[in-house]
Amino acid sequence: MSYWSTTPPRRAHILVIDDNVEELQLLLGVLREAGHRISLAFNALEGYRRATALQPDLILLDVRMGATDGFATCRLLKADRATTRIPVIFVTSSSSVQERLTGLREGAVDYILKPFEPAEVLARVAVHLALSSSRQQAQACIAQAESAVENAKRERGTDTQGADHTDRVLAQAVERLVRADLANVPTLPELAARVGTHEKRLSRVFREQTGHTVFEFAREARLAEAQRLLAESALSVEEVALAVGFSSAANFSTAFRERFGRTPTAFRQAPAASTSPPSVPSA
């Protein structure tokens, strides 16, 4: 039986990231029969590194892969300009709605449940390949060329640039996680786990890339968002405090006054409140 009719006419390069070789066999056979070119990675971080180097057209990503899960890989992929355009489809044996929602929030475009039907896999792959615009394909070609240049530099012994790039992506992923929910910023160990590294490395990398600790960055981001809300919204001071993660309006007022030299109420009443843009550190 041929599945070719369910796929687009062009052959795609698909990166499959999964640590279960046995479960991969059927999937790989179906994709190859459809004419797709396949690359493999057997753990989350290897998958991220291969994606940056190979620039595939689409990624099929397992959720559960030992110490570092697929969500961490997806966060890194979406924080990296070189890979953010690549569609990611999660492949998982879990039917948990919460897990599927988590994957979609992290940037995945779809889910395929194990055990899967070959025709369904090819149909979903075809849909998301077809949705890739010509602009995205052009960006992929540029990214491939840049990746080839970087690989050549590394082969000549300039590995530091590759390490710097990975560190920047890591810091940007953490920045996105912090900004995503300022009222509930994850702890440092939680942030480290969610970007696939350990607490000590995350602290070092984030400080090197931003000049701030994660705590300092989160505090600045909260106060900058509070400044914006006070200037642009009708929320009360108490509501603003809760929206950006302060436990009480009193604590918020103290922190705001220390940072900006006046209380939230005084800031809101001042004519310049609507024209003073907040300053937030960035990775």
SETI-873123 format. One line per field, with one value per residue: residue number from 1; x, y, z of N, C-alpha, C in turn. Coordinates in steps of 0.2 Angstrom, whole numbers, plus 5000, padded with zeros to 4 digits. Example, Ala and Ser with C-alpha at 12.3 -4.5 7.8 and 13.67 -1.06 7.14 Angstrom:
2
i c(1, 2)
nX c(5066, 5064)
nY c(4972, 4989)
nZ c(5039, 5035)
caX c(5062, 5068)
caY c(4978, 4995)
caZ c(5039, 5036)
cX c(5066, 5064)
cY c(4984, 5000)
cZ c(5039, 5039)
! end
This chain:
283
i c(1, 2, 3, 4, 5, 6, 7, 8, 9, 10, 11, 12, 13, 14, 15, 16, 17, 18, 19, 20, 21, 22, 23, 24, 25, 26, 27, 28, 29, 30, 31, 32, 33, 34, 35, 36, 37, 38, 39, 40, 41, 42, 43, 44, 45, 46, 47, 48, 49, 50, 51, 52, 53, 54, 55, 56, 57, 58, 59, 60, 61, 62, 63, 64, 65, 66, 67, 68, 69, 70, 71, 72, 73, 74, 75, 76, 77, 78, 79, 80, 81, 82, 83, 84, 85, 86, 87, 88, 89, 90, 91, 92, 93, 94, 95, 96, 97, 98, 99, 100, 101, 102, 103, 104, 105, 106, 107, 108, 109, 110, 111, 112, 113, 114, 115, 116, 117, 118, 119, 120, 121, 122, 123, 124, 125, 126, 127, 128, 129, 130, 131, 132, 133, 134, 135, 136, 137, 138, 139, 140, 141, 142, 143, 144, 145, 146, 147, 148, 149, 150, 151, 152, 153, 154, 155, 156, 157, 158, 159, 160, 161, 162, 163, 164, 165, 166, 167, 168, 169, 170, 171, 172, 173, 174, 175, 176, 177, 178, 179, 180, 181, 182, 183, 184, 185, 186, 187, 188, 189, 190, 191, 192, 193, 194, 195, 196, 197, 198, 199, 200, 201, 202, 203, 204, 205, 206, 207, 208, 209, 210, 211, 212, 213, 214, 215, 216, 217, 218, 219, 220, 221, 222, 223, 224, 225, 226, 227, 228, 229, 230, 231, 232, 233, 234, 235, 236, 237, 238, 239, 240, 241, 242, 243, 244, 245, 246, 247, 248, 249, 250, 251, 252, 253, 254, 255, 256, 257, 258, 259, 260, 261, 262, 263, 264, 265, 266, 267, 268, 269, 270, 271, 272, 273, 274, 275, 276, 277, 278, 279, 280, 281, 282, 283)
nX c(5004, 5003, 5007, 5008, 5000, 4994, 5003, 5012, 5019, 5032, 5048, 5051, 5062, 5063, 5065, 5066, 5063, 5066, 5066, 5064, 5068, 5061, 5048, 5049, 5051, 5040, 5035, 5046, 5047, 5035, 5036, 5047, 5043, 5034, 5042, 5049, 5064, 5074, 5080, 5088, 5086, 5090, 5088, 5082, 5090, 5100, 5092, 5088, 5101, 5103, 5093, 5096, 5107, 5104, 5092, 5078, 5063, 5052, 5048, 5046, 5042, 5045, 5037, 5041, 5056, 5066, 5078, 5077, 5063, 5052, 5046, 5055, 5064, 5056, 5054, 5067, 5069, 5059, 5063, 5075, 5080, 5085, 5078, 5064, 5054, 5052, 5040, 5033, 5028, 5021, 5023, 5016, 5012, 5003, 4987, 4983, 4974, 4979, 4993, 4993, 4989, 4999, 5010, 5005, 5005, 5019, 5023, 5021, 5013, 5004, 4997, 5001, 4995, 5001, 4997, 4998, 4989, 4996, 4991, 4985, 4996, 5004, 4994, 4993, 5007, 5007, 4998, 5004, 5016, 5012, 5007, 5018, 5025, 5031, 5040, 5045, 5051, 5062, 5068, 5073, 5082, 5092, 5095, 5101, 5112, 5119, 5121, 5129, 5140, 5144, 5146, 5157, 5166, 5167, 5173, 5185, 5190, 5184, 5174, 5169, 5160, 5148, 5145, 5142, 5131, 5122, 5121, 5115, 5102, 5097, 5096, 5087, 5076, 5073, 5070, 5058, 5050, 5049, 5043, 5031, 5021, 5020, 5015, 5016, 5030, 5041, 5052, 5070, 5076, 5065, 5064, 5076, 5075, 5064, 5070, 5080, 5092, 5104, 5103, 5114, 5121, 5112, 5110, 5123, 5124, 5114, 5117, 5129, 5124, 5114, 5118, 5111, 5104, 5093, 5082, 5084, 5081, 5067, 5061, 5063, 5056, 5043, 5041, 5042, 5031, 5021, 5022, 5018, 5005, 4999, 5000, 4992, 4981, 4965, 4966, 4966, 4978, 4980, 4975, 4984, 4996, 4994, 4992, 5005, 5012, 5015, 5014, 5006, 4998, 5005, 5019, 5021, 5020, 5031, 5042, 5040, 5042, 5055, 5061, 5057, 5056, 5044, 5027, 5016, 5003, 5006, 5014, 5004, 4996, 5004, 5007, 5017, 5015, 5009, 5018, 5030, 5041, 5043, 5058, 5066, 5076, 5084, 5088)
nY c(4994, 5011, 5027, 5039, 5048, 5056, 5065, 5081, 5086, 5089, 5083, 5081, 5086, 5078, 5079, 5067, 5065, 5055, 5043, 5029, 5016, 5005, 5008, 5018, 5012, 5008, 5021, 5028, 5020, 5022, 5036, 5036, 5029, 5037, 5046, 5055, 5063, 5057, 5062, 5058, 5059, 5055, 5059, 5074, 5086, 5083, 5082, 5096, 5102, 5095, 5100, 5114, 5113, 5105, 5111, 5106, 5103, 5100, 5094, 5080, 5076, 5067, 5067, 5062, 5059, 5053, 5062, 5075, 5083, 5083, 5095, 5104, 5104, 5110, 5123, 5128, 5127, 5136, 5148, 5151, 5160, 5153, 5142, 5144, 5145, 5132, 5119, 5110, 5094, 5086, 5069, 5057, 5045, 5048, 5053, 5064, 5079, 5091, 5089, 5090, 5103, 5110, 5107, 5114, 5127, 5129, 5130, 5120, 5114, 5104, 5087, 5070, 5055, 5040, 5023, 5026, 5029, 5026, 5033, 5044, 5050, 5054, 5063, 5073, 5078, 5082, 5092, 5102, 5104, 5110, 5122, 5129, 5144, 5152, 5162, 5157, 5146, 5151, 5158, 5147, 5142, 5152, 5150, 5137, 5140, 5148, 5140, 5131, 5138, 5141, 5128, 5125, 5134, 5129, 5117, 5121, 5124, 5134, 5133, 5141, 5151, 5143, 5139, 5151, 5155, 5145, 5148, 5160, 5157, 5149, 5159, 5167, 5159, 5157, 5170, 5172, 5163, 5169, 5181, 5176, 5173, 5184, 5184, 5172, 5167, 5154, 5145, 5145, 5132, 5126, 5133, 5130, 5116, 5116, 5122, 5112, 5111, 5113, 5121, 5128, 5130, 5138, 5149, 5155, 5157, 5165, 5177, 5180, 5183, 5193, 5201, 5202, 5193, 5179, 5182, 5196, 5200, 5196, 5204, 5217, 5215, 5213, 5226, 5235, 5230, 5233, 5247, 5250, 5246, 5254, 5266, 5264, 5257, 5254, 5247, 5245, 5250, 5239, 5229, 5229, 5226, 5212, 5207, 5207, 5199, 5203, 5200, 5208, 5225, 5234, 5229, 5230, 5244, 5248, 5243, 5248, 5262, 5262, 5259, 5268, 5280, 5286, 5283, 5271, 5277, 5291, 5291, 5287, 5298, 5308, 5319, 5314, 5301, 5294, 5295, 5290, 5277, 5260, 5253, 5238, 5225, 5215, 5199)
nZ c(5000, 4996, 5003, 4996, 4990, 5000, 5004, 5001, 4984, 4985, 4991, 5008, 5022, 5036, 5054, 5066, 5083, 5096, 5108, 5108, 5099, 5094, 5093, 5083, 5071, 5062, 5060, 5053, 5042, 5035, 5033, 5025, 5014, 5009, 5003, 5010, 5017, 5030, 5046, 5062, 5080, 5096, 5109, 5119, 5119, 5110, 5099, 5098, 5095, 5083, 5075, 5074, 5066, 5055, 5050, 5047, 5037, 5045, 5061, 5071, 5087, 5101, 5117, 5130, 5136, 5145, 5156, 5151, 5144, 5129, 5129, 5134, 5123, 5113, 5118, 5117, 5103, 5099, 5104, 5097, 5084, 5072, 5071, 5074, 5065, 5061, 5059, 5073, 5078, 5090, 5096, 5105, 5118, 5128, 5132, 5139, 5141, 5146, 5144, 5130, 5128, 5135, 5126, 5114, 5119, 5120, 5107, 5098, 5083, 5082, 5087, 5088, 5092, 5100, 5100, 5082, 5067, 5051, 5040, 5045, 5051, 5040, 5034, 5043, 5043, 5030, 5029, 5038, 5031, 5020, 5024, 5026, 5021, 5006, 5010, 5022, 5018, 5011, 5021, 5028, 5019, 5020, 5033, 5033, 5025, 5034, 5044, 5039, 5037, 5050, 5055, 5048, 5053, 5066, 5064, 5061, 5073, 5080, 5091, 5101, 5097, 5093, 5106, 5112, 5105, 5109, 5122, 5122, 5116, 5127, 5137, 5131, 5130, 5144, 5147, 5140, 5147, 5159, 5157, 5152, 5162, 5173, 5186, 5191, 5192, 5188, 5199, 5201, 5200, 5193, 5181, 5176, 5173, 5164, 5153, 5150, 5157, 5171, 5187, 5191, 5179, 5172, 5180, 5178, 5164, 5162, 5169, 5162, 5149, 5151, 5161, 5172, 5187, 5187, 5196, 5197, 5185, 5183, 5193, 5188, 5176, 5181, 5187, 5177, 5169, 5178, 5178, 5165, 5165, 5175, 5168, 5157, 5159, 5168, 5179, 5197, 5210, 5218, 5210, 5200, 5207, 5210, 5197, 5192, 5201, 5215, 5232, 5240, 5240, 5248, 5248, 5234, 5232, 5240, 5233, 5220, 5223, 5227, 5215, 5205, 5211, 5216, 5222, 5216, 5215, 5215, 5203, 5194, 5194, 5189, 5175, 5166, 5166, 5156, 5146, 5149, 5145, 5150, 5156, 5152, 5156, 5143, 5136)
caX c(5000, 5007, 5004, 5011, 4994, 4992, 5009, 5013, 5023, 5039, 5050, 5053, 5067, 5059, 5069, 5062, 5067, 5062, 5071, 5061, 5069, 5056, 5042, 5051, 5052, 5034, 5034, 5051, 5045, 5029, 5038, 5052, 5039, 5031, 5047, 5053, 5071, 5073, 5086, 5086, 5090, 5087, 5087, 5080, 5096, 5103, 5087, 5089, 5107, 5103, 5088, 5099, 5112, 5101, 5087, 5073, 5056, 5047, 5050, 5041, 5045, 5042, 5036, 5044, 5063, 5071, 5079, 5075, 5057, 5051, 5044, 5061, 5067, 5052, 5055, 5073, 5068, 5055, 5067, 5080, 5078, 5086, 5073, 5058, 5049, 5051, 5034, 5034, 5022, 5022, 5021, 5016, 5007, 4999, 4980, 4981, 4972, 4984, 4999, 4993, 4989, 5006, 5014, 5003, 5007, 5026, 5024, 5019, 5007, 4999, 4999, 4999, 4995, 5003, 4999, 4996, 4988, 5000, 4988, 4984, 5003, 5005, 4990, 4995, 5013, 5006, 4995, 5009, 5021, 5008, 5006, 5024, 5025, 5037, 5045, 5048, 5056, 5067, 5072, 5076, 5088, 5097, 5097, 5105, 5118, 5122, 5122, 5135, 5146, 5145, 5149, 5164, 5170, 5168, 5178, 5192, 5192, 5180, 5168, 5166, 5154, 5143, 5143, 5139, 5124, 5117, 5119, 5110, 5096, 5095, 5094, 5081, 5070, 5071, 5066, 5051, 5046, 5047, 5038, 5024, 5017, 5024, 5012, 5018, 5037, 5044, 5058, 5076, 5076, 5059, 5066, 5082, 5072, 5060, 5074, 5084, 5099, 5104, 5102, 5120, 5123, 5107, 5112, 5129, 5123, 5109, 5120, 5133, 5120, 5109, 5120, 5107, 5102, 5086, 5078, 5084, 5077, 5060, 5059, 5063, 5051, 5037, 5040, 5041, 5024, 5017, 5022, 5014, 4998, 4997, 4999, 4988, 4975, 4961, 4966, 4968, 4985, 4980, 4975, 4991, 5001, 4992, 4994, 5013, 5015, 5017, 5009, 5002, 4999, 5010, 5025, 5022, 5021, 5038, 5046, 5039, 5045, 5062, 5063, 5055, 5056, 5038, 5023, 5011, 4998, 5009, 5016, 4998, 4993, 5008, 5006, 5021, 5014, 5007, 5023, 5037, 5041, 5046, 5064, 5066, 5082, 5083, 5093)
caY c(5000, 5017, 5033, 5045, 5053, 5060, 5070, 5086, 5083, 5090, 5078, 5085, 5084, 5078, 5077, 5063, 5065, 5050, 5038, 5022, 5014, 5000, 5012, 5022, 5008, 5009, 5028, 5029, 5016, 5026, 5042, 5035, 5026, 5043, 5050, 5060, 5062, 5057, 5062, 5055, 5061, 5050, 5063, 5080, 5091, 5081, 5084, 5103, 5103, 5093, 5105, 5120, 5111, 5102, 5115, 5102, 5106, 5098, 5090, 5075, 5076, 5064, 5071, 5059, 5056, 5053, 5068, 5081, 5081, 5086, 5102, 5108, 5105, 5114, 5129, 5130, 5128, 5142, 5154, 5152, 5162, 5149, 5136, 5146, 5144, 5125, 5116, 5105, 5090, 5081, 5062, 5055, 5040, 5051, 5056, 5070, 5085, 5096, 5088, 5092, 5110, 5112, 5107, 5119, 5133, 5130, 5132, 5115, 5115, 5098, 5081, 5063, 5050, 5033, 5020, 5030, 5027, 5029, 5038, 5050, 5054, 5057, 5068, 5079, 5080, 5085, 5099, 5107, 5106, 5114, 5128, 5133, 5149, 5152, 5166, 5153, 5141, 5156, 5159, 5140, 5141, 5156, 5147, 5132, 5142, 5151, 5134, 5127, 5142, 5140, 5121, 5125, 5138, 5125, 5112, 5125, 5125, 5140, 5131, 5146, 5154, 5139, 5139, 5157, 5155, 5141, 5152, 5166, 5154, 5147, 5165, 5170, 5154, 5159, 5177, 5171, 5159, 5173, 5186, 5173, 5174, 5187, 5183, 5166, 5166, 5148, 5145, 5144, 5125, 5124, 5136, 5126, 5110, 5118, 5123, 5107, 5112, 5113, 5127, 5132, 5133, 5143, 5156, 5158, 5159, 5171, 5183, 5182, 5185, 5198, 5206, 5201, 5187, 5178, 5186, 5203, 5201, 5195, 5209, 5222, 5214, 5215, 5233, 5238, 5229, 5237, 5254, 5251, 5245, 5260, 5271, 5262, 5253, 5257, 5243, 5248, 5248, 5232, 5224, 5229, 5222, 5205, 5205, 5206, 5194, 5205, 5197, 5213, 5231, 5237, 5227, 5232, 5251, 5249, 5241, 5253, 5268, 5261, 5258, 5274, 5286, 5288, 5278, 5270, 5282, 5297, 5290, 5287, 5305, 5313, 5320, 5311, 5294, 5291, 5295, 5287, 5270, 5256, 5250, 5231, 5221, 5209, 5194)
caZ c(5000, 4996, 5006, 4993, 4988, 5006, 5005, 4996, 4979, 4986, 4997, 5014, 5026, 5043, 5059, 5071, 5089, 5100, 5111, 5107, 5092, 5091, 5091, 5077, 5065, 5058, 5058, 5049, 5036, 5032, 5030, 5019, 5008, 5006, 4999, 5014, 5019, 5038, 5051, 5068, 5086, 5101, 5115, 5118, 5118, 5103, 5094, 5097, 5091, 5076, 5072, 5072, 5061, 5049, 5047, 5043, 5035, 5050, 5067, 5075, 5093, 5107, 5123, 5136, 5134, 5151, 5160, 5148, 5140, 5123, 5130, 5134, 5116, 5109, 5120, 5114, 5096, 5097, 5106, 5093, 5077, 5067, 5071, 5077, 5059, 5059, 5062, 5077, 5079, 5096, 5095, 5112, 5120, 5133, 5130, 5143, 5137, 5149, 5141, 5124, 5129, 5136, 5120, 5110, 5121, 5119, 5100, 5093, 5079, 5081, 5091, 5085, 5098, 5099, 5093, 5077, 5060, 5046, 5035, 5049, 5052, 5033, 5032, 5047, 5040, 5023, 5031, 5040, 5026, 5015, 5027, 5026, 5016, 5002, 5014, 5027, 5015, 5009, 5027, 5029, 5015, 5022, 5039, 5031, 5023, 5040, 5048, 5036, 5039, 5057, 5056, 5045, 5058, 5072, 5061, 5061, 5080, 5083, 5095, 5106, 5094, 5094, 5113, 5114, 5102, 5113, 5128, 5120, 5115, 5133, 5141, 5128, 5132, 5151, 5147, 5138, 5152, 5165, 5154, 5150, 5167, 5178, 5192, 5194, 5189, 5191, 5203, 5197, 5198, 5188, 5175, 5173, 5171, 5158, 5147, 5149, 5160, 5178, 5190, 5191, 5173, 5170, 5183, 5175, 5157, 5161, 5171, 5157, 5143, 5152, 5166, 5178, 5189, 5185, 5201, 5196, 5178, 5185, 5197, 5183, 5171, 5184, 5189, 5170, 5167, 5182, 5176, 5159, 5167, 5178, 5163, 5151, 5161, 5173, 5185, 5203, 5212, 5221, 5205, 5196, 5211, 5209, 5190, 5191, 5206, 5221, 5237, 5243, 5237, 5251, 5245, 5228, 5233, 5242, 5227, 5215, 5225, 5227, 5208, 5201, 5215, 5218, 5223, 5211, 5215, 5212, 5196, 5189, 5194, 5186, 5168, 5162, 5167, 5150, 5141, 5151, 5143, 5155, 5154, 5154, 5153, 5139, 5134)
cX c(5004, 5003, 5005, 5006, 4993, 4998, 5009, 5018, 5030, 5041, 5053, 5058, 5064, 5064, 5064, 5066, 5063, 5067, 5069, 5062, 5064, 5050, 5043, 5050, 5046, 5034, 5039, 5049, 5040, 5032, 5043, 5048, 5035, 5036, 5051, 5060, 5071, 5080, 5083, 5090, 5086, 5087, 5085, 5085, 5099, 5098, 5087, 5095, 5106, 5098, 5092, 5104, 5109, 5096, 5081, 5067, 5051, 5050, 5045, 5045, 5042, 5042, 5041, 5050, 5068, 5071, 5076, 5069, 5057, 5049, 5050, 5064, 5063, 5053, 5062, 5072, 5064, 5058, 5073, 5078, 5080, 5081, 5066, 5052, 5048, 5044, 5036, 5028, 5024, 5019, 5021, 5011, 5002, 4992, 4978, 4980, 4977, 4990, 4999, 4993, 4995, 5010, 5012, 5005, 5015, 5028, 5023, 5013, 5002, 5002, 4997, 5000, 4997, 4998, 4995, 4994, 4992, 4997, 4987, 4991, 5004, 5001, 4992, 5002, 5012, 5003, 5000, 5014, 5018, 5007, 5012, 5024, 5031, 5042, 5048, 5053, 5062, 5072, 5076, 5082, 5094, 5100, 5102, 5112, 5122, 5125, 5129, 5141, 5148, 5149, 5156, 5169, 5172, 5173, 5185, 5194, 5189, 5174, 5165, 5160, 5148, 5140, 5140, 5132, 5119, 5116, 5114, 5103, 5093, 5092, 5087, 5075, 5068, 5067, 5059, 5047, 5044, 5042, 5031, 5019, 5020, 5021, 5014, 5025, 5039, 5050, 5064, 5076, 5071, 5061, 5071, 5079, 5068, 5064, 5080, 5091, 5098, 5104, 5108, 5122, 5118, 5109, 5118, 5128, 5119, 5112, 5125, 5130, 5116, 5112, 5116, 5106, 5095, 5081, 5078, 5080, 5069, 5057, 5058, 5057, 5044, 5036, 5039, 5034, 5019, 5016, 5018, 5007, 4995, 4996, 4994, 4982, 4971, 4961, 4968, 4975, 4985, 4979, 4981, 4996, 5000, 4994, 5001, 5016, 5017, 5012, 5004, 5003, 5004, 5017, 5026, 5023, 5028, 5043, 5046, 5042, 5052, 5065, 5062, 5055, 5050, 5033, 5019, 5006, 5000, 5011, 5009, 4995, 4997, 5007, 5010, 5020, 5013, 5012, 5030, 5037, 5045, 5053, 5065, 5072, 5080, 5089, 5096)
cY c(5006, 5023, 5039, 5050, 5057, 5065, 5075, 5083, 5084, 5085, 5083, 5082, 5084, 5075, 5073, 5063, 5061, 5045, 5031, 5020, 5009, 5004, 5016, 5018, 5009, 5016, 5030, 5026, 5020, 5032, 5041, 5033, 5032, 5048, 5055, 5058, 5062, 5058, 5060, 5058, 5057, 5053, 5070, 5085, 5089, 5083, 5092, 5105, 5101, 5097, 5111, 5119, 5109, 5107, 5111, 5106, 5105, 5094, 5086, 5074, 5072, 5068, 5069, 5056, 5057, 5060, 5074, 5080, 5085, 5093, 5107, 5110, 5110, 5121, 5132, 5132, 5135, 5149, 5155, 5154, 5158, 5143, 5138, 5144, 5137, 5122, 5110, 5101, 5085, 5074, 5059, 5049, 5042, 5054, 5062, 5076, 5091, 5095, 5091, 5100, 5113, 5113, 5112, 5126, 5134, 5131, 5126, 5116, 5110, 5092, 5075, 5059, 5043, 5029, 5024, 5026, 5030, 5034, 5045, 5054, 5058, 5063, 5074, 5082, 5084, 5092, 5104, 5109, 5111, 5121, 5132, 5137, 5149, 5157, 5162, 5148, 5145, 5157, 5152, 5140, 5146, 5153, 5141, 5134, 5145, 5145, 5131, 5132, 5141, 5133, 5121, 5129, 5133, 5119, 5115, 5126, 5131, 5138, 5136, 5149, 5150, 5139, 5145, 5158, 5151, 5144, 5157, 5163, 5152, 5153, 5168, 5166, 5156, 5165, 5176, 5168, 5164, 5178, 5183, 5174, 5177, 5186, 5177, 5163, 5159, 5149, 5144, 5137, 5123, 5127, 5132, 5119, 5111, 5120, 5118, 5108, 5112, 5120, 5131, 5134, 5138, 5149, 5159, 5160, 5165, 5177, 5185, 5185, 5192, 5204, 5206, 5194, 5186, 5182, 5193, 5205, 5201, 5201, 5216, 5222, 5216, 5222, 5237, 5237, 5233, 5244, 5255, 5250, 5251, 5266, 5270, 5259, 5256, 5252, 5247, 5246, 5241, 5227, 5224, 5225, 5215, 5203, 5204, 5202, 5197, 5202, 5202, 5220, 5235, 5236, 5230, 5240, 5252, 5248, 5246, 5260, 5268, 5261, 5265, 5280, 5289, 5282, 5277, 5275, 5289, 5296, 5290, 5294, 5310, 5313, 5315, 5303, 5290, 5291, 5292, 5279, 5266, 5254, 5243, 5228, 5216, 5205, 5196)
cZ c(5000, 4999, 5002, 4992, 4994, 5007, 4999, 4991, 4981, 4992, 5002, 5018, 5033, 5048, 5064, 5077, 5094, 5102, 5111, 5100, 5090, 5089, 5084, 5071, 5060, 5055, 5052, 5042, 5032, 5029, 5024, 5013, 5005, 5002, 5003, 5016, 5027, 5041, 5058, 5074, 5092, 5108, 5114, 5116, 5111, 5098, 5093, 5093, 5084, 5072, 5069, 5066, 5055, 5046, 5043, 5041, 5041, 5055, 5070, 5081, 5098, 5113, 5129, 5134, 5140, 5154, 5157, 5143, 5133, 5123, 5130, 5127, 5112, 5111, 5117, 5107, 5095, 5100, 5102, 5086, 5071, 5066, 5073, 5071, 5058, 5063, 5067, 5079, 5085, 5094, 5102, 5113, 5125, 5130, 5134, 5139, 5140, 5146, 5134, 5124, 5130, 5130, 5115, 5112, 5120, 5112, 5096, 5089, 5079, 5086, 5087, 5091, 5096, 5102, 5088, 5071, 5055, 5042, 5039, 5050, 5045, 5032, 5037, 5045, 5034, 5025, 5033, 5036, 5021, 5017, 5027, 5020, 5012, 5006, 5019, 5024, 5013, 5015, 5029, 5025, 5017, 5029, 5038, 5029, 5029, 5044, 5046, 5037, 5046, 5058, 5053, 5050, 5064, 5070, 5061, 5068, 5083, 5087, 5099, 5103, 5095, 5101, 5115, 5111, 5106, 5120, 5127, 5120, 5122, 5137, 5138, 5130, 5139, 5151, 5145, 5143, 5158, 5163, 5153, 5155, 5173, 5185, 5195, 5190, 5192, 5195, 5199, 5195, 5193, 5181, 5172, 5170, 5164, 5152, 5146, 5151, 5167, 5181, 5190, 5185, 5170, 5173, 5180, 5168, 5157, 5163, 5165, 5151, 5144, 5157, 5172, 5181, 5187, 5189, 5199, 5189, 5179, 5188, 5192, 5178, 5175, 5185, 5182, 5168, 5171, 5180, 5170, 5161, 5171, 5174, 5158, 5153, 5166, 5179, 5191, 5205, 5214, 5215, 5201, 5200, 5210, 5202, 5189, 5196, 5212, 5226, 5240, 5240, 5241, 5249, 5238, 5228, 5235, 5236, 5222, 5216, 5225, 5220, 5204, 5205, 5217, 5219, 5217, 5210, 5212, 5205, 5191, 5189, 5190, 5178, 5164, 5162, 5160, 5145, 5143, 5150, 5148, 5152, 5157, 5152, 5148, 5137, 5128)
! end
